[in-house]
Amino acid sequence: MARKSKSNLPELYLEENKDQIYENALAEIQSFELPLGTTLRSVYDDQPNAHQKFMEKLDACIRNHDREIEKMCNFHHQGFVDAITELLKVRADAEKLKVQVTDTNRRLQDAGKEVIAQTEEIIRCRVQQRNITTVVEKLQLCLPVLEMYSKLKEQMSVKRYYSALKTMEQLENLYLPRVSQYRFCQIMMENLPKLREEIKEISMSDLKDFLESIRKHSDRIGETAMKQAQQQKTFSTALQKQNNVNYGRNMHLGRNRILESKNEITLKRTFEDEDEHEEEVLTAQDLVDFSPVYRCLHIYSVLGDGEIFENYYRKQRRKQARLVLQPQSSMHETVEGYRRYFSQIVGFFVVEDHILHVTQGLVTRTYTDELWNMALSKIIAVLRTHSSYCSDPDLVLELKNLIVVFADTLQGYGFPVNRLFDLLFEIRDQYNETLLKKWSGLFRDIFEADNYSPIPVANEEEYRIVISKFPFQDPELDKQSFPKKLPMSQSVPQIYMQVKEFIYASLKFSESLHRSSTEIDDMLRKSTNLLLTRTLSSCLQNLIKKPHIGLTELVQIIINTTHLEQACKYLEDFISNITNISQLTVHTARLYGLSTFKDARHAAEGEIYTKLNQKIDEFIQIADYDWTMSESDGRASGYLMDLINFLRSTFQVFTHLPGKVAQTACMSACQHLSMSLMQMLLDSELKQISMGAIQQFNLDVIQCELFASSEPVPGFQGDTLQLAFIDLRQLLDLFMVWDWSTYLADYGQATSKYLRVNPSTALTLLEKVHRGMKDSSKKNNIFAQFRKNDRDKQKLIETVVKQLRSLVNGMSQHT
């Protein structure tokens, strides 16, 4: 039994556990907590008869609840009965009340229909009023937006783009955020960026038009600026003169009162004319409408793209600068080409200077300085190249004046121009070269037109005209009565006047170079020295070498150079008067005209000697000696007499020359004549000479000696001129006297009668005479005694020849 009871313990335990599960499931069902799936699954497990047992438990639970409900109803039944009784009592009163309420309700409904209608009308009006108020409030918010947008459109239409950008900024930051919920505001917000881009494009287009316009009209802008600079300079000069006048008035009040009043009137008129001119002519900046630049700069600055605009502007202006600095190929041909070139550059930098001062940051001083330095280097290179092609000094002078105005104009705008003035000194040298070329042609024309004869003056008036052109002074000539002749030819005053004109022309270039009087004086003297030492000297040298210039012309050239040399001191005074620099100043240069004219005179003198010798050679060439004649004609040869007459007439012309020149020319001519006659005797082609020819030659030499003794040129002392023929005389005397024994005995002694006779010369001539005698003896063989005399003479000659040869050989061995 005990074992059996032990085996039933698990079953009992399981039975009790199942009951507990069913009770829990019933508790959950009663609690109405859904879902019940979990609860029901726990009930319907795999145990057999679980459903039936659960239903039994459920029925038991239901019976328990029914009993409880019945107990509760029994407990409250009396109260329920009492309540029903009370309700039945008030039922009749309730029906009466219901009738009365229904009737009252009907009457109220009938009476309130009009009130309800009026109330509904009031409600509707109140709703409308509220709606209107709301609309008004919204419209009050939207109207400023619409007004600003309308204002924006109007500003866009009248091209007030900067104001339009400000309006957009107000719309975006102030107005649109208030009404951002509306669709039209969204549309506006979407349109604003497009309008900004449109404004940028329009303003950039205007800027491009502006850049193109100033590129086309930069020459006009520059021309106006250069004119204004000239006017300002004229005004300053006039003001300075007025100050000088006022200073002089304080120093010399009584004496200069009238002159000062005239100067004041003149200056007043100058100022009035200047004012009228300024009223008529606009300034360079007034010729340009800079509003596109300002507008575009403001627009890009507002849009935050100011740096982009600055870079674009500077880039475009650099390109335009390169175009402006590019010259035309034919610029050097006319002054207008240079003027247009300078005007364009001035116009360009006037615009840049204005932009620099009226805008902030668009261009900087560093940028303009860099641009100017680049342009200045290009300008200097262009001017160096093109000015080198200028051969007209007037064009070079015009170029200089344009450069000065160009430099003064840009200097007035604050640009450094020292390099331009340095360039002017280079161009000055070129200007001097063109002047020298021009004056070289003038000098050649003057020399070609000169008649090389003294200037005739018939009366006092003609004389004064000449001395007004040339500083000539000669007290002896002044004492002579009219008509008379001035020693120089017509070219002298013309040359002097042209030198002065050259000084004036050179001075024109030195003006306005901002140099001191000392520097200008030095420049004038240097350029004048170049004219004298190079140009005039070259022209004189070429003139002297011309074949058509004869002895008379050469003599006149020497006289002319003498007077020009004397006039150099007057040229120095002329330069000093122009520059107000005394010649006593230590650094004052001197004119080199003295050496120039001396060199020309020496060249003319040498040419005189050469031409005289050439003329003598021409006469010698027509000499026709019969070297085999038996005896002389008894008179001098015709060619020699013509030569002597020529020399006599020529030396008469030399009376106006300095004494030494005439004497040197005469001595040179006689020496050359003596040498030519000697060479004629010693000519290697002349094989034999007869004694008759020697006698005839001796007669010709006697005429030469007579000419020398007649003193054709005064100033020779004693028989100095005759010594030119001493060699010929002693040689001919030796043959005429036939005094060979004396010659041979006294040879080498200082007291020798034939000291000037060279043994080789005597030998050469003796051999020719010997051959002549041999030939003569062959022809004259009629008389025997003659043949004997000839044979004796030939033996003597042979003996002398041997002795002379021994002397010659001894001399050669000694040498």
RAVENPE-V18199 format. One record per residue. N is the residue number from 1. RES is the residue in one letter. PHI is phi in whole degrees, -180 to 180 (NA if undefined). PSI is psi in radians with two decimals (* if undefined). NEAR is the number of other ideal C-beta (glycine too) atoms within 10 Angstrom. Layout:
# RAVENPE-V18199
N;RES;PHI;PSI;NEAR
N;RES;PHI;PSI;NEAR
This chain:
# RAVENPE-V18199
1;M;NA;-0.81;5
2;A;-60;-0.71;6
3;R;-65;-0.64;6
4;K;-68;-0.71;7
5;S;-66;-0.59;9
6;K;-69;-0.58;9
7;S;-75;-0.30;9
8;N;-91;-0.05;10
9;L;-65;-0.76;9
10;P;-64;-0.61;9
11;E;-67;-0.68;9
12;L;-65;-0.72;10
13;Y;-64;-0.71;10
14;L;-68;-0.65;11
15;E;-65;-0.76;12
16;E;-67;-0.63;9
17;N;-67;-0.70;9
18;K;-66;-0.72;17
19;D;-60;-0.70;12
20;Q;-65;-0.63;10
21;I;-65;-0.74;17
22;Y;-66;-0.67;20
23;E;-66;-0.72;12
24;N;-64;-0.68;13
25;A;-65;-0.71;20
26;L;-65;-0.67;18
27;A;-64;-0.68;12
28;E;-68;-0.67;17
29;I;-66;-0.66;16
30;Q;-72;-0.44;10
31;S;-79;-0.16;10
32;F;59;0.57;7
33;E;-94;1.92;10
34;L;-99;2.70;9
35;P;-82;2.80;7
36;L;-103;0.23;14
37;G;-62;-0.74;8
38;T;-66;-0.70;10
39;T;-65;-0.79;19
40;L;-67;-0.63;13
41;R;-65;-0.62;9
42;S;-68;-0.45;14
43;V;-79;-0.81;24
44;Y;-90;1.23;12
45;D;-89;-2.80;10
46;D;-87;0.01;5
47;Q;-69;2.45;12
48;P;-71;2.53;8
49;N;63;0.41;8
50;A;-66;-0.69;16
51;H;-65;-0.74;11
52;Q;-68;-0.73;9
53;K;-66;-0.64;16
54;F;-68;-0.68;18
55;M;-66;-0.64;12
56;E;-63;-0.79;12
57;K;-62;-0.70;18
58;L;-66;-0.75;15
59;D;-61;-0.76;10
60;A;-59;-0.69;11
61;C;-68;-0.73;16
62;I;-62;-0.74;11
63;R;-63;-0.61;10
64;N;-66;-0.73;10
65;H;-68;-0.69;10
66;D;-60;-0.74;10
67;R;-63;-0.68;10
68;E;-67;-0.74;10
69;I;-63;-0.73;10
70;E;-64;-0.76;10
71;K;-57;-0.78;9
72;M;-65;-0.74;10
73;C;-64;-0.70;10
74;N;-63;-0.62;9
75;F;-69;-0.70;9
76;H;-99;0.08;10
77;H;-63;-0.72;10
78;Q;-66;-0.72;9
79;G;-63;-0.73;9
80;F;-61;-0.69;10
81;V;-66;-0.71;10
82;D;-63;-0.71;10
83;A;-66;-0.71;11
84;I;-65;-0.66;10
85;T;-64;-0.75;9
86;E;-64;-0.70;10
87;L;-64;-0.68;10
88;L;-66;-0.56;9
89;K;-69;-0.70;10
90;V;-89;0.03;10
91;R;-61;-0.76;10
92;A;-67;-0.74;9
93;D;-65;-0.62;9
94;A;-65;-0.66;11
95;E;-68;-0.70;10
96;K;-62;-0.75;10
97;L;-64;-0.64;11
98;K;-63;-0.71;10
99;V;-66;-0.78;10
100;Q;-64;-0.73;10
101;V;-64;-0.69;10
102;T;-65;-0.70;10
103;D;-69;-0.74;10
104;T;-62;-0.71;10
105;N;-63;-0.71;10
106;R;-63;-0.82;10
107;R;-64;-0.69;10
108;L;-64;-0.71;10
109;Q;-62;-0.75;10
110;D;-66;-0.69;9
111;A;-74;-0.45;9
112;G;-96;-0.01;11
113;K;-61;-0.75;10
114;E;-68;-0.67;9
115;V;-64;-0.74;9
116;I;-61;-0.73;10
117;A;-63;-0.78;10
118;Q;-67;-0.65;10
119;T;-64;-0.74;11
120;E;-62;-0.66;10
121;E;-65;-0.72;10
122;I;-64;-0.72;10
123;I;-62;-0.78;10
124;R;-62;-0.74;10
125;C;-65;-0.69;10
126;R;-64;-0.68;10
127;V;-63;-0.79;10
128;Q;-61;-0.76;10
129;Q;-61;-0.73;10
130;R;-64;-0.73;10
131;N;-63;-0.74;10
132;I;-63;-0.77;10
133;T;-60;-0.72;10
134;T;-65;-0.75;10
135;V;-63;-0.76;10
136;V;-60;-0.77;10
137;E;-62;-0.76;10
138;K;-67;-0.71;13
139;L;-65;-0.64;11
140;Q;-63;-0.55;9
141;L;-75;-0.61;13
142;C;-84;-0.54;16
143;L;-57;-0.83;12
144;P;-57;-0.63;15
145;V;-63;-0.83;22
146;L;-65;-0.69;15
147;E;-63;-0.77;11
148;M;-64;-0.67;18
149;Y;-68;-0.69;21
150;S;-64;-0.71;11
151;K;-62;-0.69;16
152;L;-60;-0.80;23
153;K;-63;-0.70;12
154;E;-65;-0.75;13
155;Q;-63;-0.66;19
156;M;-65;-0.69;17
157;S;-68;-0.58;9
158;V;-96;0.19;9
159;K;64;0.57;15
160;R;-95;1.28;16
161;Y;-73;-0.61;23
162;Y;-65;-0.75;19
163;S;-64;-0.63;16
164;A;-63;-0.67;23
165;L;-66;-0.68;23
166;K;-63;-0.70;15
167;T;-63;-0.75;23
168;M;-59;-0.73;24
169;E;-62;-0.72;12
170;Q;-65;-0.71;16
171;L;-61;-0.81;21
172;E;-69;-0.72;13
173;N;-91;-0.45;9
174;L;-117;-0.82;12
175;Y;-93;-0.90;22
176;L;-62;-0.63;20
177;P;-59;-0.45;12
178;R;-71;-0.50;13
179;V;-126;0.62;18
180;S;-67;-0.28;12
181;Q;-77;-0.18;8
182;Y;-91;2.63;15
183;R;-68;-0.68;7
184;F;-64;-0.50;12
185;C;-68;-0.68;20
186;Q;-63;-0.70;12
187;I;-62;-0.75;10
188;M;-61;-0.79;23
189;M;-59;-0.67;14
190;E;-71;-0.53;9
191;N;-80;-0.45;14
192;L;-61;-0.82;18
193;P;-59;-0.65;10
194;K;-65;-0.71;9
195;L;-65;-0.65;18
196;R;-62;-0.81;17
197;E;-62;-0.67;11
198;E;-63;-0.74;14
199;I;-64;-0.74;24
200;K;-61;-0.78;19
201;E;-64;-0.76;10
202;I;-66;-0.79;16
203;S;-65;-0.65;24
204;M;-66;-0.67;16
205;S;-62;-0.74;12
206;D;-63;-0.69;18
207;L;-64;-0.74;21
208;K;-63;-0.71;14
209;D;-63;-0.67;11
210;F;-64;-0.80;19
211;L;-62;-0.70;19
212;E;-67;-0.65;12
213;S;-67;-0.81;13
214;I;-71;-0.45;22
215;R;-66;-0.69;19
216;K;-74;-0.58;9
217;H;-108;0.24;16
218;S;-64;-0.55;23
219;D;-65;-0.68;20
220;R;-68;-0.70;16
221;I;-61;-0.83;25
222;G;-64;-0.70;28
223;E;-62;-0.74;20
224;T;-64;-0.76;21
225;A;-63;-0.70;27
226;M;-68;-0.68;23
227;K;-62;-0.74;16
228;Q;-65;-0.65;19
229;A;-64;-0.72;22
230;Q;-64;-0.74;15
231;Q;-63;-0.72;15
232;Q;-65;-0.70;14
233;K;-66;-0.73;16
234;T;-62;-0.74;12
235;F;-61;-0.79;15
236;S;-63;-0.71;10
237;T;-63;-0.78;11
238;A;-63;-0.69;16
239;L;-66;-0.70;13
240;Q;-64;-0.72;10
241;K;-62;-0.70;14
242;Q;-63;-0.70;18
243;N;-63;-0.70;10
244;N;-63;-0.67;11
245;V;-65;-0.74;19
246;N;-64;-0.67;13
247;Y;-64;-0.76;10
248;G;-65;-0.57;15
249;R;-67;-0.68;18
250;N;-67;-0.57;9
251;M;-82;-0.62;9
252;H;-134;1.14;12
253;L;-64;-0.85;10
254;G;-70;-0.69;6
255;R;-76;-0.55;11
256;N;-109;0.32;16
257;R;-61;-0.80;11
258;I;-67;-0.76;8
259;L;-62;-0.69;13
260;E;-65;-0.72;17
261;S;-62;-0.68;12
262;K;-64;-0.72;12
263;N;-66;-0.67;19
264;E;-64;-0.72;14
265;I;-63;-0.77;10
266;T;-62;-0.77;14
267;L;-65;-0.68;16
268;K;-62;-0.73;11
269;R;-65;-0.67;10
270;T;-61;-0.79;17
271;F;-65;-0.71;14
272;E;-63;-0.76;10
273;D;-62;-0.66;11
274;E;-65;-0.75;15
275;D;-64;-0.75;10
276;E;-62;-0.69;10
277;H;-67;-0.66;12
278;E;-68;-0.57;13
279;E;-68;-0.57;8
280;E;-81;-0.63;7
281;V;-102;2.26;14
282;L;-76;2.76;12
283;T;-73;2.91;13
284;A;-62;-0.64;25
285;Q;-71;-0.51;16
286;D;-70;-0.32;10
287;L;-77;-0.18;18
288;V;-120;2.33;21
289;D;-93;1.83;11
290;F;-87;0.05;16
291;S;-58;-0.65;11
292;P;-59;-0.62;18
293;V;-70;-0.84;24
294;Y;-59;-0.81;15
295;R;-62;-0.82;20
296;C;-66;-0.67;26
297;L;-64;-0.79;23
298;H;-65;-0.73;19
299;I;-63;-0.84;24
300;Y;-68;-0.56;23
301;S;-67;-0.76;18
302;V;-63;-0.67;17
303;L;-81;-0.02;17
304;G;81;0.22;8
305;D;-113;0.54;14
306;G;-60;-0.70;16
307;E;-66;-0.69;11
308;I;-61;-0.76;12
309;F;-64;-0.77;22
310;E;-60;-0.80;19
311;N;-63;-0.72;11
312;Y;-65;-0.79;17
313;Y;-62;-0.83;20
314;R;-65;-0.68;16
315;K;-63;-0.80;10
316;Q;-66;-0.67;15
317;R;-70;-0.57;21
318;R;-64;-0.73;14
319;K;-61;-0.77;12
320;Q;-65;-0.60;18
321;A;-63;-0.73;19
322;R;-64;-0.67;12
323;L;-67;-0.72;12
324;V;-65;-0.65;23
325;L;-78;-0.15;19
326;Q;-83;1.98;11
327;P;-83;2.84;19
328;Q;-77;2.61;11
329;S;-64;-0.51;8
330;S;-100;0.36;10
331;M;-62;-0.59;20
332;H;-75;-0.10;23
333;E;-81;-0.56;15
334;T;-135;2.72;12
335;V;-70;-0.46;19
336;E;-64;-0.60;10
337;G;-62;-0.76;17
338;Y;-66;-0.71;25
339;R;-62;-0.77;21
340;R;-65;-0.69;17
341;Y;-62;-0.84;24
342;F;-67;-0.68;24
343;S;-62;-0.74;24
344;Q;-62;-0.75;23
345;I;-67;-0.77;24
346;V;-61;-0.78;27
347;G;-58;-0.73;26
348;F;-60;-0.85;24
349;F;-79;-0.39;25
350;V;-65;-0.75;27
351;V;-63;-0.77;28
352;E;-65;-0.68;21
353;D;-64;-0.70;21
354;H;-65;-0.76;18
355;I;-62;-0.66;18
356;L;-62;-0.71;18
357;H;-88;-0.39;12
358;V;-104;-0.18;12
359;T;-119;2.75;16
360;Q;-111;1.85;10
361;G;95;-0.26;10
362;L;-63;-0.83;21
363;V;-130;2.61;21
364;T;-116;2.90;13
365;R;-63;-0.65;9
366;T;-62;-0.75;8
367;Y;-63;-0.82;16
368;T;-66;-0.66;18
369;D;-64;-0.75;13
370;E;-63;-0.76;12
371;L;-64;-0.70;19
372;W;-68;-0.72;22
373;N;-63;-0.72;13
374;M;-62;-0.80;14
375;A;-65;-0.69;19
376;L;-64;-0.72;20
377;S;-62;-0.75;12
378;K;-66;-0.74;17
379;I;-61;-0.79;21
380;I;-64;-0.74;15
381;A;-63;-0.76;12
382;V;-63;-0.79;17
383;L;-67;-0.65;25
384;R;-63;-0.74;13
385;T;-68;-0.90;12
386;H;-75;-0.58;20
387;S;-68;-0.45;22
388;S;-67;-0.35;12
389;Y;-84;-0.21;11
390;C;-77;2.13;21
391;S;-109;-0.08;13
392;D;-99;2.05;15
393;P;-63;-0.54;23
394;D;-64;-0.68;13
395;L;-68;-0.69;19
396;V;-64;-0.68;23
397;L;-66;-0.74;20
398;E;-62;-0.69;17
399;L;-62;-0.75;25
400;K;-60;-0.80;23
401;N;-62;-0.69;18
402;L;-65;-0.70;18
403;I;-65;-0.70;23
404;V;-63;-0.83;21
405;V;-63;-0.74;20
406;F;-59;-0.81;25
407;A;-68;-0.77;24
408;D;-61;-0.69;18
409;T;-63;-0.89;27
410;L;-71;-0.51;26
411;Q;-65;-0.61;15
412;G;-64;-0.42;16
413;Y;-95;0.13;19
414;G;93;0.21;14
415;F;-94;2.37;21
416;P;-72;2.32;13
417;V;-128;0.33;19
418;N;-61;-0.63;10
419;R;-65;-0.52;14
420;L;-68;-0.70;20
421;F;-70;-0.56;15
422;D;-64;-0.68;10
423;L;-63;-0.60;21
424;L;-62;-0.54;22
425;F;-70;-0.59;11
426;E;-67;-0.77;14
427;I;-67;-0.53;20
428;R;-60;-0.74;18
429;D;-62;-0.71;11
430;Q;-67;-0.69;18
431;Y;-60;-0.74;25
432;N;-63;-0.65;22
433;E;-64;-0.74;14
434;T;-66;-0.64;19
435;L;-63;-0.74;23
436;L;-63;-0.69;18
437;K;-65;-0.75;13
438;K;-64;-0.81;17
439;W;-70;-0.45;21
440;S;-62;-0.75;17
441;G;-65;-0.68;11
442;L;-64;-0.76;16
443;F;-63;-0.73;23
444;R;-62;-0.73;14
445;D;-63;-0.72;13
446;I;-63;-0.78;19
447;F;-66;-0.63;22
448;E;-67;-0.63;10
449;A;-83;-0.21;10
450;D;-73;2.49;19
451;N;-94;-0.05;11
452;Y;53;0.85;19
453;S;-139;2.67;13
454;P;-55;2.61;16
455;I;-79;2.11;20
456;P;-85;2.38;12
457;V;-125;2.18;19
458;A;-89;-0.43;10
459;N;-153;-3.13;9
460;E;-64;-0.66;9
461;E;-62;-0.81;10
462;E;-64;-0.64;15
463;Y;-65;-0.75;19
464;R;-68;-0.60;11
465;I;-61;-0.74;11
466;V;-68;-0.83;17
467;I;-74;-0.28;14
468;S;-72;-0.41;10
469;K;-93;-0.46;14
470;F;-141;2.30;19
471;P;-76;1.43;16
472;F;-105;2.31;20
473;Q;-138;2.17;8
474;D;-151;1.71;11
475;P;-57;-0.66;6
476;E;-65;-0.73;6
477;L;-69;-0.58;14
478;D;-64;-0.51;10
479;K;-74;-0.37;8
480;Q;-73;2.65;10
481;S;-88;2.78;5
482;F;-80;2.64;12
483;P;-74;2.68;11
484;K;-149;3.03;15
485;K;-123;2.37;12
486;L;-84;2.52;21
487;P;-66;-0.54;16
488;M;-86;2.88;25
489;S;-92;3.12;21
490;Q;-65;-0.41;19
491;S;-70;-0.42;24
492;V;-64;-0.97;26
493;P;-63;-0.56;24
494;Q;-67;-0.76;19
495;I;-63;-0.75;26
496;Y;-62;-0.77;22
497;M;-65;-0.67;14
498;Q;-68;-0.59;19
499;V;-65;-0.72;24
500;K;-65;-0.70;17
501;E;-63;-0.63;13
502;F;-64;-0.71;25
503;I;-63;-0.75;19
504;Y;-61;-0.79;12
505;A;-63;-0.70;20
506;S;-68;-0.60;24
507;L;-66;-0.61;16
508;K;-57;-0.65;16
509;F;-73;-0.53;23
510;S;-76;-0.26;22
511;E;-70;2.57;12
512;S;65;0.33;16
513;L;-95;0.12;17
514;H;57;0.79;10
515;R;-117;2.72;16
516;S;-75;2.89;10
517;S;-63;-0.60;12
518;T;-64;-0.76;14
519;E;-65;-0.71;15
520;I;-65;-0.73;21
521;D;-61;-0.75;24
522;D;-64;-0.72;19
523;M;-65;-0.73;21
524;L;-64;-0.74;24
525;R;-67;-0.69;24
526;K;-65;-0.79;15
527;S;-66;-0.66;23
528;T;-66;-0.67;25
529;N;-62;-0.70;17
530;L;-62;-0.70;19
531;L;-62;-0.76;25
532;L;-75;-0.85;22
533;T;-80;-0.43;16
534;R;-109;-0.99;14
535;T;-73;-1.02;22
536;L;-65;-0.68;25
537;S;-63;-0.76;19
538;S;-64;-0.73;16
539;C;-63;-0.71;20
540;L;-66;-0.73;24
541;Q;-64;-0.74;14
542;N;-67;-0.64;13
543;L;-64;-0.77;24
544;I;-64;-0.60;21
545;K;-82;-0.11;11
546;K;-68;2.43;11
547;P;-68;-0.47;6
548;H;-81;-0.10;5
549;I;-81;2.03;18
550;G;-95;-3.00;14
551;L;-65;-0.69;18
552;T;-62;-0.77;12
553;E;-65;-0.69;24
554;L;-64;-0.69;26
555;V;-62;-0.75;23
556;Q;-67;-0.60;26
557;I;-64;-0.71;26
558;I;-62;-0.75;24
559;I;-64;-0.74;21
560;N;-62;-0.80;26
561;T;-65;-0.54;26
562;T;-63;-0.79;20
563;H;-70;-0.65;21
564;L;-65;-0.65;27
565;E;-63;-0.72;17
566;Q;-67;-0.45;15
567;A;-83;-0.10;22
568;C;-62;-0.62;20
569;K;-65;-0.55;15
570;Y;-71;-0.56;12
571;L;-66;-0.67;20
572;E;-64;-0.72;18
573;D;-63;-0.66;12
574;F;-62;-0.77;18
575;I;-67;-0.71;22
576;S;-63;-0.68;18
577;N;-66;-0.59;9
578;I;-70;-0.76;17
579;T;-96;-0.16;20
580;N;60;0.57;10
581;I;-112;2.14;21
582;S;-70;2.56;9
583;Q;-71;-0.25;14
584;L;-80;-0.13;7
585;T;-62;2.47;12
586;V;-61;-0.74;4
587;H;-88;0.09;9
588;T;-74;2.19;17
589;A;-77;2.74;17
590;R;-107;2.67;12
591;L;-78;2.47;20
592;Y;-96;0.45;17
593;G;-66;-0.52;25
594;L;-60;-0.86;15
595;S;-67;-0.63;14
596;T;-60;-0.90;24
597;F;-73;-0.51;24
598;K;-66;-0.77;13
599;D;-62;-0.75;15
600;A;-64;-0.69;24
601;R;-66;-0.71;23
602;H;-64;-0.69;13
603;A;-64;-0.70;20
604;A;-66;-0.72;26
605;E;-62;-0.80;23
606;G;-61;-0.66;13
607;E;-67;-0.60;21
608;I;-62;-0.81;27
609;Y;-60;-0.73;18
610;T;-65;-0.81;14
611;K;-68;-0.63;18
612;L;-61;-0.79;22
613;N;-65;-0.67;17
614;Q;-64;-0.70;10
615;K;-66;-0.70;18
616;I;-62;-0.72;21
617;D;-63;-0.63;12
618;E;-63;-0.72;12
619;F;-67;-0.71;18
620;I;-62;-0.63;17
621;Q;-66;-0.44;10
622;I;-91;0.05;11
623;A;-65;2.37;16
624;D;-133;1.35;8
625;Y;-82;2.48;16
626;D;-97;1.65;12
627;W;-72;-0.09;18
628;T;-110;0.17;14
629;M;-64;2.55;16
630;S;-79;-0.56;13
631;E;-150;2.82;11
632;S;-75;2.93;20
633;D;-80;-0.19;13
634;G;88;-0.01;8
635;R;-146;2.81;11
636;A;-67;2.77;20
637;S;-68;2.61;19
638;G;-65;-0.69;12
639;Y;-63;-0.65;17
640;L;-70;-0.67;21
641;M;-65;-0.68;15
642;D;-64;-0.69;12
643;L;-64;-0.76;25
644;I;-65;-0.72;21
645;N;-63;-0.70;11
646;F;-62;-0.81;17
647;L;-64;-0.68;23
648;R;-62;-0.80;12
649;S;-68;-0.60;10
650;T;-67;-0.76;21
651;F;-69;-0.37;22
652;Q;-68;-0.56;10
653;V;-69;-0.46;14
654;F;-75;0.05;20
655;T;-64;-0.45;11
656;H;-84;-0.17;15
657;L;-80;2.76;24
658;P;-57;2.55;14
659;G;-56;-0.74;12
660;K;-65;-0.61;10
661;V;-67;-0.81;21
662;A;-63;-0.76;22
663;Q;-64;-0.75;19
664;T;-63;-0.73;16
665;A;-63;-0.74;24
666;C;-66;-0.78;25
667;M;-64;-0.73;18
668;S;-62;-0.70;19
669;A;-65;-0.78;25
670;C;-65;-0.72;22
671;Q;-65;-0.73;16
672;H;-66;-0.66;20
673;L;-64;-0.75;27
674;S;-64;-0.75;21
675;M;-65;-0.70;15
676;S;-64;-0.73;17
677;L;-65;-0.69;22
678;M;-64;-0.76;17
679;Q;-65;-0.53;10
680;M;-64;-0.70;15
681;L;-69;-0.64;21
682;L;-95;0.16;14
683;D;-58;2.29;11
684;S;-67;-0.44;6
685;E;-76;-0.32;4
686;L;-87;1.94;16
687;K;-91;-0.58;12
688;Q;-145;2.62;17
689;I;-137;2.36;24
690;S;-89;2.84;22
691;M;-67;-0.51;19
692;G;-63;-0.69;18
693;A;-66;-0.65;23
694;I;-61;-0.72;21
695;Q;-65;-0.73;18
696;Q;-65;-0.73;21
697;F;-62;-0.63;25
698;N;-65;-0.67;18
699;L;-62;-0.70;16
700;D;-65;-0.72;24
701;V;-66;-0.63;21
702;I;-60;-0.70;14
703;Q;-64;-0.67;16
704;C;-63;-0.73;23
705;E;-67;-0.65;20
706;L;-64;-0.71;12
707;F;-61;-0.77;24
708;A;-65;-0.65;23
709;S;-75;-0.28;12
710;S;-79;0.01;10
711;E;53;1.18;13
712;P;-64;-0.47;21
713;V;-125;2.15;21
714;P;-69;2.68;11
715;G;117;-0.22;12
716;F;-76;2.47;17
717;Q;-96;2.19;6
718;G;61;-2.37;7
719;D;-100;0.63;12
720;T;-59;-0.76;13
721;L;-69;-0.56;24
722;Q;-68;-0.42;17
723;L;-63;-0.29;17
724;A;-63;-0.43;22
725;F;-107;0.24;22
726;I;-65;-0.62;14
727;D;-65;-0.80;18
728;L;-63;-0.75;23
729;R;-61;-0.84;20
730;Q;-66;-0.64;17
731;L;-66;-0.80;23
732;L;-69;-0.64;23
733;D;-61;-0.64;17
734;L;-62;-0.68;20
735;F;-82;-0.57;21
736;M;-70;-0.73;13
737;V;-85;-0.43;12
738;W;61;0.84;14
739;D;-101;1.07;15
740;W;-72;-0.53;20
741;S;-65;-0.73;10
742;T;-65;-0.75;13
743;Y;-60;-0.81;23
744;L;-70;-0.62;16
745;A;-72;-0.70;10
746;D;-93;0.05;15
747;Y;-60;2.33;16
748;G;90;-0.12;8
749;Q;-94;2.54;9
750;A;-67;-0.39;6
751;T;-95;0.18;6
752;S;-64;2.44;15
753;K;-68;-0.50;15
754;Y;-116;0.83;20
755;L;-62;-0.59;14
756;R;-84;-0.06;14
757;V;-89;2.07;22
758;N;-82;2.38;14
759;P;-57;-0.68;21
760;S;-67;-0.67;15
761;T;-65;-0.81;18
762;A;-62;-0.67;24
763;L;-65;-0.78;17
764;T;-61;-0.83;18
765;L;-69;-0.65;21
766;L;-65;-0.66;20
767;E;-65;-0.66;17
768;K;-67;-0.72;21
769;V;-65;-0.69;19
770;H;-60;-0.78;19
771;R;-65;-0.63;15
772;G;-65;-0.69;21
773;M;-68;-0.66;18
774;K;-62;-0.79;13
775;D;-66;-0.64;14
776;S;-69;-0.63;17
777;S;-70;-0.52;16
778;K;-70;-0.61;10
779;K;-81;-0.63;9
780;N;-101;1.27;12
781;N;-109;0.47;10
782;I;-80;-0.77;7
783;F;-104;2.24;9
784;A;-67;-0.69;8
785;Q;-61;-0.56;7
786;F;-66;-0.66;13
787;R;-66;-0.62;14
788;K;-67;-0.73;10
789;N;-65;-0.68;12
790;D;-65;-0.69;17
791;R;-65;-0.66;11
792;D;-66;-0.72;10
793;K;-67;-0.66;16
794;Q;-68;-0.63;14
795;K;-65;-0.70;10
796;L;-63;-0.76;14
797;I;-62;-0.72;19
798;E;-63;-0.68;12
799;T;-65;-0.79;12
800;V;-64;-0.68;19
801;V;-61;-0.73;16
802;K;-62;-0.77;10
803;Q;-66;-0.71;16
804;L;-65;-0.69;22
805;R;-63;-0.69;14
806;S;-63;-0.64;11
807;L;-66;-0.75;18
808;V;-64;-0.75;17
809;N;-65;-0.68;11
810;G;-64;-0.67;11
811;M;-66;-0.70;12
812;S;-68;-0.66;9
813;Q;-68;-0.64;7
814;H;-66;-0.66;6
815;T;-68;*;5
